[in-house]
Amino acid sequence: MVNTDTGTDSGWDGRGNRGGRGPHVTRNTPGARPAEAIPGRRAAAPDRGVSVPDRGLAAPDHGVSAPDRRVARPGRHVAAVSLVALAALATGCEPGTATGAQAAPTPARPTQAAAPSPSPTAPATEDAKPRTAPPPSPSASTAAPAPAPDPTTVRPAAPEPSTPPPPRVLMRTGSESDRVRELQARLRQIGHFGRTPTGYYGSVTADAVRSFQAKRALPVTGSTDEVTWQRLRAMTRVPTAAELRPPTERPVAAPDERCLKGRVLCISKNSRTLAWMIDGKVVSAMDVRFGSEYTPTREGVFEVFWKSRDHVSTLYDTPMPYALFFSGGQAVHYSADFAANGYGGASHGCVNVRDKKKVAALFDQVRTGDKVVVYW
């Protein structure tokens, strides 16, 4: 080959042999590049009957600086470079180890199963996730069994409400008050009480209350509870003063002629009344009862010889308050039994009064020596 720059024979015979001349230095001609140093070209492998597989090596980066152009080493150096490249291809060296070559990315080896890709219709944002999980479908196979109740925490069932207590009793046998008098007056308005109100709750009043309760379908007790009292008040009017305190249960009898003069206790067995009269005028009147047939009350004209406010019978050991004695042991006095039982009983010969207030007032007005007339 003739070097055009020098016009001399370089000694290159194309087979890698050089002539017997010494090394030849070429000029550093611009644009002249040795064939083996051109990037992107493979070195030609010698023809040895071996096929070199193409590994798809990436081309070196063109940004790599070109080899030094000042010294060209054709001949043996070029052949040595070719042999080194061939050996690298034969042994499988990675091209990334070469200076200036870009390393090809190593394929990642799968280490675990890839996660399924999200549905194309579901948004990839957090807001698209359901805020609450849908309730599981009730089925026998998935429903969890109900936990057994803890015997230590189970509370006993609340007791069923018992029968409500009976209404409060306002008046009963033995009561004595103005309200009892009003009760008696109201019962008398509708025909259940046939006596003059006395203010004392006795057997007659209890029987009248039972009669009223039975007719109104109320519990028949004989005592006046709140329900009985309200029902009676709704059916009657407020009693007048004359209804609350009439002079007697029955009309006062025409006075005996012996009663028309002076201060006289005029007592009629026929009408069962006592009239306190002064000079023929009735000052007060009250109901009375007499002794039984075995202990009758004496009849005639007598005088009051002794007054005893809190007397107690020495024969029968019974109270005799406001006693006005007129004949032996017989006297006009208050009787609790008469107030309670009415005419169902009898005295031991005394004249019983059942209105305590009236007999108390009488006791204060009557004087010793006043006349007493008992008659039919």
LOMIGU-153695 format. One record per residue (C-alpha): residue in three letters; x negated, y negated, z. Coordinates in Angstrom, 3 decimals. Each point is the difference from the previous one (the first is absolute). Layout:
N
TIGU residu       px       py       pz
TIGU    ALA        X        Y        Z
...
//
This chain:
376
TIGU residu       px       py       pz
TIGU    MET    0.000    0.000    0.000
TIGU    VAL   -1.271   -3.375   -0.920
TIGU    ASN    0.472   -2.819    2.482
TIGU    THR    1.310   -2.836   -1.925
TIGU    ASP   -1.369   -2.375    2.519
TIGU    THR   -3.601    1.236   -0.363
TIGU    GLY    0.090    1.948   -3.198
TIGU    THR   -1.919    2.825    1.620
TIGU    ASP    0.867    3.657    0.555
TIGU    SER    1.342    0.499    3.528
TIGU    GLY   -0.684    3.709    0.020
TIGU    TRP    3.664    0.956    0.829
TIGU    ASP    0.888    3.137   -1.906
TIGU    GLY    3.573    0.349    1.225
TIGU    ARG   -0.704    3.174    2.000
TIGU    GLY   -1.388   -1.609    3.082
TIGU    ASN   -3.660    0.381   -1.130
TIGU    ARG   -2.307   -2.887   -0.203
TIGU    GLY   -3.064   -0.312   -2.258
TIGU    GLY   -3.358    0.006    1.350
TIGU    ARG    0.028   -3.665    0.356
TIGU    GLY    0.134   -1.789    3.205
TIGU    PRO    3.072   -1.625    1.407
TIGU    HIS    1.551   -2.529   -2.173
TIGU    VAL    1.443   -3.080    1.391
TIGU    THR    2.832   -1.494   -1.932
TIGU    ARG    1.069   -3.505    0.044
TIGU    ASN    2.818   -1.118    2.127
TIGU    THR    2.266   -0.633   -2.888
TIGU    PRO    3.300   -1.501    1.023
TIGU    GLY    2.997    2.249   -0.689
TIGU    ALA   -2.114    3.137   -0.209
TIGU    ARG    1.161    2.594    2.618
TIGU    PRO   -1.288    3.534    0.383
TIGU    ALA    2.643    2.512   -0.884
TIGU    GLU   -0.118    1.806    3.359
TIGU    ALA    0.528   -3.187    1.977
TIGU    ILE    3.144   -1.128   -1.743
TIGU    PRO    2.851    0.134    2.481
TIGU    GLY    2.992    2.156   -0.803
TIGU    ARG   -1.926    2.540   -2.091
TIGU    ARG   -0.919    3.455    1.064
TIGU    ALA   -3.465    1.310   -0.455
TIGU    ALA   -0.067    2.567   -2.741
TIGU    ALA   -0.584    3.419    1.407
TIGU    PRO   -2.653    2.131   -1.738
TIGU    ASP    1.381    2.708   -2.143
TIGU    ARG   -0.536    3.057    2.151
TIGU    GLY    3.127    1.897   -0.797
TIGU    VAL    1.665   -1.052    3.255
TIGU    SER    3.250   -1.915   -0.112
TIGU    VAL    0.154   -2.708    2.625
TIGU    PRO    3.536   -0.518    1.227
TIGU    ASP    1.406   -3.458   -0.147
TIGU    ARG    0.912   -0.990    3.563
TIGU    GLY    1.697   -3.196   -0.936
TIGU    LEU   -2.517   -2.125    1.736
TIGU    ALA    0.938   -3.618    0.237
TIGU    ALA   -2.029   -2.365   -2.073
TIGU    PRO   -2.479   -2.056    1.919
TIGU    ASP    0.980   -3.529    0.856
TIGU    HIS   -0.991   -2.342   -2.755
TIGU    GLY   -0.799   -2.508    2.653
TIGU    VAL   -3.143    1.964    0.911
TIGU    SER   -3.116   -1.784   -0.998
TIGU    ALA   -1.836    1.442   -3.013
TIGU    PRO   -3.331    1.776    0.478
TIGU    ASP   -3.158   -1.992   -0.203
TIGU    ARG   -0.726   -0.824   -3.648
TIGU    ARG   -3.584   -1.007    0.472
TIGU    VAL   -1.396    3.511   -0.124
TIGU    ALA    1.257    2.676   -2.371
TIGU    ARG   -1.067    3.521    0.765
TIGU    PRO    0.869    2.074   -3.008
TIGU    GLY   -1.367    3.428   -0.321
TIGU    ARG   -0.457    2.111    3.099
TIGU    HIS    1.861   -2.356    2.329
TIGU    VAL    3.096    0.130   -2.146
TIGU    ALA   -0.151    3.763   -0.096
TIGU    ALA   -0.388    0.183    3.783
TIGU    VAL    3.040   -2.207    0.510
TIGU    SER    2.037    2.200   -2.306
TIGU    LEU   -0.999    3.130    1.903
TIGU    VAL    0.953   -1.593    3.341
TIGU    ALA    3.426   -0.945   -1.342
TIGU    LEU    0.535    3.519   -1.319
TIGU    ALA   -0.977    1.504    3.335
TIGU    ALA    2.454   -2.281    1.796
TIGU    LEU    2.814    1.070   -2.275
TIGU    ALA   -0.879    3.657    0.402
TIGU    THR   -0.059   -0.151    3.805
TIGU    GLY    3.245   -2.016    0.273
TIGU    CYS   -1.320   -3.108    1.710
TIGU    GLU    2.573   -2.649    0.659
TIGU    PRO   -0.365   -2.974   -2.313
TIGU    GLY    0.666   -2.360    2.890
TIGU    THR   -3.531    0.721    1.288
TIGU    ALA   -1.569   -1.638   -2.948
TIGU    THR   -1.042   -3.577    0.462
TIGU    GLY    2.409   -2.420   -1.578
TIGU    ALA    2.726    2.613   -0.753
TIGU    GLN    3.526   -0.450    1.369
TIGU    ALA    1.141    2.941    2.090
TIGU    ALA    3.147    1.749   -1.174
TIGU    PRO    2.664    0.287    2.732
TIGU    THR    0.058    3.403    1.624
TIGU    PRO    3.480    1.534   -0.163
TIGU    ALA    1.559    0.284    3.478
TIGU    ARG    0.578    3.490    1.229
TIGU    PRO    3.470    0.678    1.351
TIGU    THR   -0.102    0.703    3.729
TIGU    GLN    3.723    0.178    0.767
TIGU    ALA    3.315    0.066   -1.747
TIGU    ALA    1.002   -3.330   -1.417
TIGU    ALA    2.970   -1.711    1.626
TIGU    PRO    3.122   -0.063   -2.155
TIGU    SER    0.488   -3.253   -1.791
TIGU    PRO    2.918   -2.134    1.170
TIGU    SER    3.237    0.111   -1.855
TIGU    PRO    0.039   -2.551   -2.812
TIGU    THR    3.327   -1.357    1.274
TIGU    ALA   -1.113   -0.519    3.618
TIGU    PRO   -1.698   -3.345    0.702
TIGU    ALA   -3.532    0.174    1.295
TIGU    THR    0.557   -2.633    2.682
TIGU    GLU    0.700    0.582    3.721
TIGU    ASP    3.385   -1.751   -0.206
TIGU    ALA    1.291    2.739   -2.254
TIGU    LYS   -0.345    2.618    2.707
TIGU    PRO    3.184    0.912    1.814
TIGU    ARG    0.135   -1.708    3.348
TIGU    THR    1.712    2.899    1.667
TIGU    ALA   -0.116    3.607   -0.915
TIGU    PRO    3.306    1.351   -1.328
TIGU    PRO    1.800    2.202    2.510
TIGU    PRO   -0.471    3.685   -0.601
TIGU    SER    2.926    1.850   -1.398
TIGU    PRO    1.862    1.889    2.710
TIGU    SER   -0.498    3.662   -0.599
TIGU    ALA   -0.237    3.075    2.123
TIGU    SER   -3.563    0.708   -1.134
TIGU    THR   -1.480   -3.448    0.754
TIGU    ALA    2.135   -1.294    2.911
TIGU    ALA   -1.894    0.097    3.260
TIGU    PRO    1.785    1.803    2.843
TIGU    ALA    1.490   -2.260    2.667
TIGU    PRO   -2.129   -0.090    3.137
TIGU    ALA    1.418    1.777    2.985
TIGU    PRO    1.104   -2.397    2.789
TIGU    ASP   -2.373   -0.295    2.870
TIGU    PRO    1.769    1.344    3.092
TIGU    THR   -1.829   -2.545    2.131
TIGU    THR    1.328   -2.969   -1.976
TIGU    VAL    3.535    1.163   -0.750
TIGU    ARG    2.454   -2.113    1.965
TIGU    PRO    3.173    1.525    1.337
TIGU    ALA    3.172   -1.052   -1.707
TIGU    ALA    1.724   -2.943    1.583
TIGU    PRO    2.935    1.062    2.146
TIGU    GLU    3.386   -0.637   -1.466
TIGU    PRO    1.804   -2.947    1.527
TIGU    SER    2.087    1.079    2.917
TIGU    THR    3.582   -0.939    0.605
TIGU    PRO    0.204   -3.726    0.753
TIGU    PRO    0.568   -0.782    3.668
TIGU    PRO    3.557   -0.742    1.078
TIGU    PRO    1.046   -3.629    0.199
TIGU    ARG   -0.738   -1.851    3.207
TIGU    VAL    2.721    0.195    2.646
TIGU    LEU    1.263   -3.398    1.126
TIGU    MET    2.666    1.006    2.553
TIGU    ARG    0.820    3.244    1.753
TIGU    THR    1.898    1.322    3.023
TIGU    GLY   -1.006   -2.011    3.048
TIGU    SER   -0.771   -3.212   -1.898
TIGU    GLU    1.601   -3.162    1.295
TIGU    SER   -0.228   -3.307   -1.824
TIGU    ASP    1.877   -2.590   -1.999
TIGU    ARG   -0.881    1.924   -3.157
TIGU    VAL    1.834    3.012    1.396
TIGU    ARG    2.981   -2.271    0.532
TIGU    GLU   -0.245   -1.146   -3.616
TIGU    LEU   -0.241    3.627   -1.127
TIGU    GLN    3.171    0.828    1.885
TIGU    ALA    1.832   -3.027   -1.384
TIGU    ARG   -0.981    0.887   -3.578
TIGU    LEU    1.032    3.631    0.472
TIGU    ARG    3.319   -1.214    1.374
TIGU    GLN    0.591   -2.127   -3.125
TIGU    ILE    0.051    3.121   -2.206
TIGU    GLY    1.852    2.264    2.424
TIGU    HIS   -2.835    2.083    1.488
TIGU    PHE   -0.003   -1.525    3.478
TIGU    GLY    3.304   -0.295    1.889
TIGU    ARG   -1.291   -1.890    3.015
TIGU    THR   -0.956   -3.510    0.937
TIGU    PRO   -3.742   -0.575   -0.465
TIGU    THR   -1.854    0.368    3.280
TIGU    GLY   -3.627   -0.238   -1.089
TIGU    TYR   -0.788    3.440    1.400
TIGU    TYR   -0.870    2.942   -2.304
TIGU    GLY    1.847    2.959    1.520
TIGU    SER    1.603    3.204   -1.226
TIGU    VAL    2.964   -1.896   -1.513
TIGU    THR   -2.340   -2.174   -2.051
TIGU    ALA   -2.098    3.042   -1.029
TIGU    ASP    3.151    1.785   -1.200
TIGU    ALA    1.020   -3.078   -1.968
TIGU    VAL   -3.444   -0.119   -1.654
TIGU    ARG    0.190    3.710   -0.894
TIGU    SER    3.397   -0.583   -1.601
TIGU    PHE   -1.401   -2.840   -2.075
TIGU    GLN   -3.105    1.985   -1.048
TIGU    ALA    2.005    3.054   -1.043
TIGU    LYS    2.364   -2.058   -2.149
TIGU    ARG   -2.903   -1.776   -1.727
TIGU    ALA   -1.997    3.218   -0.633
TIGU    LEU   -2.780   -1.059    2.361
TIGU    PRO   -1.845    2.269    2.417
TIGU    VAL    2.400    0.501    2.903
TIGU    THR   -2.060   -0.734    3.093
TIGU    GLY    2.148   -2.284    2.142
TIGU    SER   -2.951   -2.414    0.237
TIGU    THR   -0.061   -3.210   -1.977
TIGU    ASP   -3.092   -0.020   -2.213
TIGU    GLU   -1.039   -2.632   -2.524
TIGU    VAL    1.901    1.639   -2.891
TIGU    THR    3.237    0.329    1.997
TIGU    TRP   -0.264   -3.559    1.280
TIGU    GLN   -0.591   -1.509   -3.452
TIGU    ARG    2.880    1.997   -1.520
TIGU    LEU    2.366   -1.145    2.774
TIGU    ARG   -1.063   -3.643   -0.360
TIGU    ALA    0.629    0.150   -3.738
TIGU    MET    3.577    1.232    0.550
TIGU    THR    1.049   -2.394    2.770
TIGU    ARG   -0.050   -3.694    0.851
TIGU    VAL   -1.605   -1.838    2.870
TIGU    PRO    2.241    0.495    3.080
TIGU    THR    1.639   -3.023    1.559
TIGU    ALA   -0.425   -0.943    3.640
TIGU    ALA    3.439    1.418    0.824
TIGU    GLU   -0.929    3.287   -1.726
TIGU    LEU   -3.267    0.248    1.888
TIGU    ARG    1.524   -0.783    3.384
TIGU    PRO    3.742    0.553    0.089
TIGU    PRO    1.541   -0.235    3.463
TIGU    THR    1.031    3.626    0.071
TIGU    GLU    0.206    2.992   -2.238
TIGU    ARG    3.748   -0.072    0.319
TIGU    PRO    2.301   -2.959    0.532
TIGU    VAL    0.122   -1.269    3.539
TIGU    ALA    3.212    1.073    1.705
TIGU    ALA    2.492   -2.530    1.237
TIGU    PRO   -1.173   -0.857    3.499
TIGU    ASP    1.785    1.272    3.056
TIGU    GLU    1.905   -2.701    1.849
TIGU    ARG   -2.406    0.520    2.927
TIGU    CYS   -2.768   -1.249   -2.215
TIGU    LEU    1.523   -3.421   -0.751
TIGU    LYS   -1.208   -1.816    3.108
TIGU    GLY   -3.510   -0.602    1.260
TIGU    ARG   -3.216    1.753   -0.986
TIGU    VAL    0.891    3.498   -1.019
TIGU    LEU   -1.656    3.043   -1.604
TIGU    CYS    3.048    1.279   -1.964
TIGU    ILE   -0.651    3.644   -1.006
TIGU    SER    2.470    1.902   -2.257
TIGU    LYS   -0.260    3.786   -0.262
TIGU    ASN    2.411   -0.062   -2.900
TIGU    SER   -2.082   -2.255   -2.241
TIGU    ARG   -3.298    1.014    1.654
TIGU    THR   -1.010   -3.613    0.301
TIGU    LEU   -1.178   -2.368    2.726
TIGU    ALA    0.920   -3.698   -0.134
TIGU    TRP   -1.710   -2.492    2.266
TIGU    MET    2.688   -2.599    0.626
TIGU    ILE    0.095   -3.278    1.878
TIGU    ASP    3.485   -1.425    0.658
TIGU    GLY    1.608    2.023   -2.782
TIGU    LYS   -2.628   -0.684   -2.654
TIGU    VAL   -2.313    2.668   -1.411
TIGU    VAL   -3.619   -1.033    0.391
TIGU    SER   -1.477    3.225   -1.415
TIGU    ALA    1.139    3.504   -0.899
TIGU    MET   -1.842    3.300   -0.393
TIGU    ASP    0.556    3.708   -0.583
TIGU    VAL    0.091    2.304    2.985
TIGU    ARG    0.474    3.680    0.751
TIGU    PHE    1.212    1.710    3.157
TIGU    GLY   -0.550    3.069    2.089
TIGU    SER    1.094    3.456   -1.116
TIGU    GLU    3.098    1.731    1.344
TIGU    TYR   -2.096    1.574    2.740
TIGU    THR   -1.544   -3.329    1.050
TIGU    PRO    2.625   -2.538   -1.041
TIGU    THR   -0.345   -3.751    0.348
TIGU    ARG    2.301   -1.319    2.671
TIGU    GLU    2.829   -2.324   -0.969
TIGU    GLY    1.194   -3.074    1.888
TIGU    VAL   -1.166   -3.410    1.184
TIGU    PHE   -3.506   -0.243    1.514
TIGU    GLU   -2.691   -2.502    0.812
TIGU    VAL   -3.693   -0.121   -0.932
TIGU    PHE   -1.811    0.686    3.257
TIGU    TRP   -3.562    0.672   -1.213
TIGU    LYS   -2.201   -0.909   -2.934
TIGU    SER   -3.136    2.040   -0.846
TIGU    ARG   -1.969   -0.986   -3.095
TIGU    ASP   -2.317    3.038   -0.249
TIGU    HIS    1.997    2.569    1.837
TIGU    VAL   -0.634    3.766   -0.179
TIGU    SER    2.655    2.492    1.064
TIGU    THR   -0.880    1.831    3.204
TIGU    LEU    2.434    2.805   -0.825
TIGU    TYR   -0.930    0.667   -3.622
TIGU    ASP   -3.410   -1.680   -0.193
TIGU    THR    0.997   -1.964   -3.080
TIGU    PRO   -0.636   -3.671   -0.770
TIGU    MET    2.909   -2.380    0.577
TIGU    PRO   -1.319   -3.436   -1.086
TIGU    TYR    2.112   -3.094    0.592
TIGU    ALA    2.270    1.825    2.427
TIGU    LEU    3.084   -1.804    1.385
TIGU    PHE    1.421    2.278    2.709
TIGU    PHE    3.745   -0.320    0.612
TIGU    SER    1.170    3.367    1.555
TIGU    GLY   -2.347    2.183    2.031
TIGU    GLY   -2.652    1.333   -2.412
TIGU    GLN    1.931   -1.107   -3.059
TIGU    ALA   -1.316   -3.053   -1.819
TIGU    VAL   -0.043   -1.805   -3.310
TIGU    HIS   -3.531    0.473   -1.506
TIGU    TYR   -1.979    0.530   -3.172
TIGU    SER   -0.206    3.593   -1.290
TIGU    ALA   -2.687    1.083   -2.445
TIGU    ASP    1.900    3.234   -0.555
TIGU    PHE    3.081   -1.938   -1.012
TIGU    ALA   -2.053   -2.131   -2.328
TIGU    ALA   -1.478    3.127   -1.585
TIGU    ASN    2.931    2.388   -0.081
TIGU    GLY    3.016   -2.229    0.097
TIGU    TYR    3.226    1.463    1.180
TIGU    GLY   -1.277    3.513   -0.379
TIGU    GLY   -0.935    0.000    3.673
TIGU    ALA    1.412   -1.253    3.280
TIGU    SER   -1.209   -1.460    3.254
TIGU    HIS    0.202    1.298    3.550
TIGU    GLY    2.710   -2.536    0.751
TIGU    CYS   -1.819   -3.245   -0.823
TIGU    VAL    1.005   -2.447   -2.723
TIGU    ASN   -2.763    0.284   -2.596
TIGU    VAL   -0.919   -2.863   -2.333
TIGU    ARG   -2.063    0.712   -3.093
TIGU    ASP   -0.909   -3.565   -0.986
TIGU    LYS   -2.985   -0.781    2.157
TIGU    LYS   -0.134   -3.699   -0.782
TIGU    LYS    3.623   -0.553    0.766
TIGU    VAL   -0.077    1.842    3.285
TIGU    ALA   -3.179   -1.840    0.977
TIGU    ALA    1.747   -3.324   -0.648
TIGU    LEU    3.008    1.235    1.919
TIGU    PHE   -2.173    0.970    2.950
TIGU    ASP   -1.335   -3.545    0.197
TIGU    GLN    3.502   -1.566   -0.110
TIGU    VAL    1.905    2.236    2.381
TIGU    ARG   -0.201   -0.791    3.689
TIGU    THR    0.601    2.143    3.013
TIGU    GLY    3.715   -0.117    0.918
TIGU    ASP    1.260   -0.369   -3.568
TIGU    LYS    3.114    2.099   -0.732
TIGU    VAL   -0.082    3.301   -1.947
TIGU    VAL    3.224    1.375   -1.547
TIGU    VAL    0.015    3.528   -1.532
TIGU    TYR    3.229    1.015   -1.742
TIGU    TRP    1.563    1.848   -2.894
//
